[in-house]
Amino acid sequence: MESASDKSEVVKSRAGSGGKGYSGAKKIGKGAAIEKIRDMFERLTGFACEDLCSFEGFARAMYRPVDPASLGVARALFGLCMVVDVVEERGLANIDLKWGDPHVCHFPLIHGMRPPSLPWMTVLYALMWLGAFGMTLGLHFKKSCALFALPYWYIHLLDKSHWNNHSYLFGLVALLFWGTSANRYLALDARLYASEEEKRSVPYWNYFILKFQFFVLYFLAGLKKSSREWLEGYAMVDLSRHWVFEPFKLLLSTRQTDFFIVHWFGFVFDLTVGFFMLFDETRLPAMFFCTMFHLMNSQLFSIGMFPFVCLATMPLFCHPDWPRKYLRGIPWSRQKANQHSEKSMIKTGETTRTTSPRDSRIERPSRVSGGQKLVAAALLFHMGAQFFLPYSHFLTKGYNNWVPGPYGYSWDMMVHAWDTVLVVVRVRDNQSGRDHFLDGDAWVLNDRWAKHGDMVRQYAHCVKDNLEKLKGCSSSGAAPWRNVSSDISIYVDVWCSLNGRFQQRLFDPNVDLLKADWHPLKPVSYLMPLLEQFSPYRPELERIQQEVLSWSNHTDVLFVADYPGLVFENYVGANLDNVTLHVLEGEVLYRSEEEEEAKNHHRPARMNGEEGYDAGRTMAKGGYLRVETGRFHSVETTSAHPACYMYTFAHHQREHLPARGTKEAAEALPIVGEIGRKVGPFGRAVGHVAHAVVHLVLDVPMAP
């Protein structure tokens, strides 16, 4: 029998062992929790924790084998989009208008670049088009990527005035596809040239870098929308009037739709959708919203194939083998899918593992070569560059205006809304002292040039070159310029509004742009600062505008701000009625056309029975007067600080126009018209290529 003391020892012993067992259980539980977190992290991101702890681990992760199926589908769809893009937005269908006129001004990134002649430019487009077809079919894939990407970037650099974020994106994606093995599935190369071993897998980095590029597209666009300009609702005003927003307007007003749906939902969507696309649990709803978003954009904006490229590449975020899974439901492909599934088993010791990314214990290469490390380093460099370039404008100051950088690689899509009402190009003959005025649309294909200091200077030099050419031209349009000497100065006065502010000058109108200094790393010396002190006026401007528009269907308002000592010369068309000038801040001097001529020619002007050289009317804040129509007048800011004023007016000719909201007669068969509008450019594109080849081979003049 056990004594009481023995029993107590036994109890102590059991209690002690029980305590140690509980502690061990806690340690085991903690270890299991950590392991579970590690497994979840790898399942969600595709990376093991050790992959991100060293460069070699990262390189091994980048070279793990994955199914090439999804990559091949994305390549084919992207190539098809580029086949259409070359014809439409790159402009092969209208290449004669875009590059055929030697007088048209272009704005290359590298000053001094000149486009080749029209036949050779057409050949470049033809090679680019051929490369897009090759990418689509997966035929001679690497050569096709080179044929597409090299001419694409050369043409892109030839003219900054056509830059868009999506144009930059297309060029990047083409380069990234060039580096991948995207021709191992749904490609003629895979059928004709690739071995069975090559068709089984591609390195994971082929997917990773493309997914990263589209993640950056969304995420940085969201970061750019975090500015007050966007979040306060001043960027996309009245966008909700489009029919695509009709469902939202069942619950929200037009202003609320603009603010909450366009601005705030757009901000949250861009900032988060890239993350949601990465995870299995959130991918399907994210893809649904992404599809709706891009389809709406295709109707709202003229942005070519951008929405469809984003739709075509969304499946890259899915599991790489998804095309094979769906093909298993098709009888003729079921046997091939089963054969591929058997061949894709990778032997590791005595066990086998599939290449599915859902296996969190997927095999990595045991070691990586020097070449593989070099590729991993290039991937990291590209990632760093894509995060740096959109914020590099503190270096490239010469390309800044009121906002940083040229529109085209910053992912600031639709963040800044520009409204340009006036571009005055003044050519002064320094020998005769006479001023000649040129239409701001002369020799250009769009007005993007007028908002950037470097392009304004390029335009001035282009105008000078064209005027020299016109002197030897016999056309009637050249007559006014034949007597202009070669000693000229060119001044450009651009009036813009940024995100609903007052219209104001963008550049100093008294700077001769032919002699102006410009450097890509220095601020533009002739840029006029944005009048930020008037930004708080925007709610009041909106209120005034709504009030003026409520007067009738024909009334409107224009808001203007100007610097001290500068003169705004304005012509009021005869088609306007009840034009009234109201001063909101500062002091201005108004002169009619006769008074301005008297001042310029130093002769007396008669006003109210009195003569004087500076006749006019000075108005302070709250003053207003009626402005004559069909004549010029000037408004000089005479206060010590900037002044702002507004014109209210009515369009009397609008009375003969249809009422607002009246639609034109619909086409009987709109689908037929749409098909015709799509097919026609392809026919013209083929014709341009044929004419260029015949011209270069047989020296036959190109058809007009």
Helices and strands as residue ranges (DSSP letters): H 4-45, G 49-52, H 55-62, E 65-66, H 69-87, G 92-94, H 95-99, H 118-137, H 141-157, G 160-162, H 165-179, H 188-192, H 196-200, E 202-203, H 205-224, H 228-231, G 239-241, G 243-245, G 248-250, H 254-256, I 257-265, H 266-278, H 280-300, H 306-313, G 314-317, H 322-327, H 331-343, E 346-348, E 351-353, H 370-388, G 389-391, G 397-399, E 418-429, E 434-439, G 448-451, H 453-470, G 476-481, E 488-498, E 504-505, G 532-537, H 538-551, E 555-562, E 567-572, E 576-585, E 588-592, H 593-600, E 605-607, E 610-612, E 617-619, E 624-626, E 631-637, E 643-651, G 652-656, H 670-698
